[in-house]
Amino acid sequence: MRVEWLYKTGSYLRPIFGEAAAGRGGTDKLFGAAEVRAHLEAYVAREGLAAEGGGLRLDKLLKGGLYNKTEPQEVGDAEGFEDVLDRLLGKLARHHKLTRALPSGGEVQTVGKGEIKKISMMAEDRHIGRKFITRIVNLEQYGIDPEEFASTMQKKFQAGFQIVKARAPTRGSRSSSRAR
């Protein structure tokens, strides 16, 4: 399994990325860290912001987008390129792309917003006695189909499985597999 971090620009930082920021269908494009670096370098060259020692001079866009009003940096100040790049990456919306190899030889890729949520398994007592429910959450984020997972586990453990959509008020679909 491979994890790649991707970044999505906000409207106020879009001029750094130029035409590349607009993806297909009017959605914003996701960039890898190397692409963000390349676009920042191109922006610095295009706007003539290169400073001595490999740094750059802040313009109004970089100052307003990357620094708070309470910070001492001003338009025209020289900053280290790596420092500005780190701030830029911190201001962009972080996404993740998981790539998982399939046993049949292909790959499954899933892209999600924010940090990666762990697959969690919880054992719950169904009633007084010997019956337990095992709840498994966040399978889809790893490219695992809950229906296929439930079918495989049902055969392997000779247990009943039920797929239930999570009642979480968060964005995106979550489901859990339940074994009885």
SVG drawing of the C-alpha trace seen along z (x, -y; Angstrom):
<svg xmlns="http://www.w3.org/2000/svg" viewBox="-30 -46 54 67">
<polyline fill="none" stroke="black" stroke-width="0.4" points="0.0,0.0 1.3,-3.4 0.2,-6.7 0.8,-10.0 -0.1,-13.4 -1.8,-15.8 -2.7,-19.5 -5.6,-21.6 -5.3,-25.3 -7.7,-27.8 -8.9,-30.7 -6.6,-33.3 -3.5,-31.3 -4.6,-30.2 -2.4,-32.8 0.7,-30.8 -0.5,-27.8 -2.0,-29.7 -4.0,-27.7 -2.9,-24.4 -5.1,-25.0 -8.3,-24.4 -9.0,-20.7 -11.5,-18.9 -15.2,-19.8 -14.5,-23.0 -13.0,-21.2 -9.7,-22.2 -6.7,-20.0 -4.8,-18.2 -1.0,-18.7 1.8,-16.6 4.5,-18.3 7.0,-18.3 4.4,-20.0 3.7,-22.6 7.5,-23.3 7.7,-23.6 4.7,-26.0 6.2,-28.2 9.5,-28.3 7.8,-29.2 5.8,-31.9 8.9,-33.4 10.7,-33.4 7.6,-34.9 7.1,-37.7 10.9,-38.4 10.9,-37.7 14.2,-35.9 16.4,-37.1 20.1,-36.6 21.1,-33.3 18.3,-31.2 15.5,-32.9 12.6,-35.0 11.1,-38.4 7.5,-38.5 4.9,-40.1 1.4,-41.1 0.0,-37.7 2.6,-35.7 2.5,-38.1 -1.3,-38.1 -1.8,-34.4 1.0,-32.9 1.5,-35.3 -0.8,-36.7 -1.1,-40.4 0.6,-40.0 3.7,-38.6 6.6,-41.0 7.1,-40.1 6.2,-42.8 6.0,-43.0 9.5,-43.1 11.1,-41.2 13.5,-38.3 12.5,-34.9 14.1,-31.4 12.5,-29.4 12.0,-26.3 10.3,-28.4 7.9,-29.8 7.3,-26.4 6.5,-24.9 4.1,-27.7 2.4,-27.2 2.0,-23.5 0.5,-24.2 -2.0,-26.6 -3.2,-24.3 -6.0,-21.7 -4.4,-18.4 -5.7,-15.2 -4.4,-11.7 -4.2,-9.1 -4.0,-5.4 -2.8,-2.9 -3.4,0.7 -2.4,3.7 -5.1,6.3 -4.4,10.0 -5.5,10.3 -2.6,7.9 -4.3,4.6 -4.4,1.5 -7.1,-0.3 -6.7,-4.1 -8.8,-6.1 -8.5,-9.8 -9.8,-11.4 -9.7,-14.7 -7.6,-15.2 -5.8,-12.7 -6.2,-8.9 -8.6,-7.3 -7.6,-4.0 -9.7,-0.9 -11.3,-0.3 -12.8,2.9 -15.0,2.9 -16.6,5.9 -20.0,5.1 -22.2,7.3 -25.4,7.8 -27.5,9.1 -26.8,10.7 -25.1,13.9 -22.8,15.2 -23.7,13.1 -21.3,10.4 -21.2,8.0 -17.9,7.0 -18.1,3.6 -15.5,2.7 -15.4,-0.9 -13.5,-2.9 -12.9,-0.1 -13.7,-2.2 -10.9,-4.6 -8.4,-1.8 -10.1,-0.7 -11.8,2.3 -15.3,3.0 -17.5,3.7 -19.8,6.0 -16.8,8.1 -15.2,8.0 -18.4,9.2 -18.8,12.0 -15.2,13.2 -15.4,13.1 -18.8,14.8 -17.3,17.8 -14.1,17.8 -15.7,17.6 -19.1,19.0 -20.7,16.0 -23.6,13.7 -22.6,10.3 -24.6,7.2 -23.5,3.9 -24.8,0.9 -24.3,-2.7 -22.8,-4.7 -25.0,-7.4 -22.1,-9.9 -22.9,-13.5 -19.5,-13.9 -19.0,-14.2 -18.5,-11.2 -20.0,-7.8 -18.9,-5.5 -20.2,-2.0 -19.5,0.7 -19.5,4.4 -21.0,6.3 -20.4,9.9 -22.7,11.9"/>
</svg>
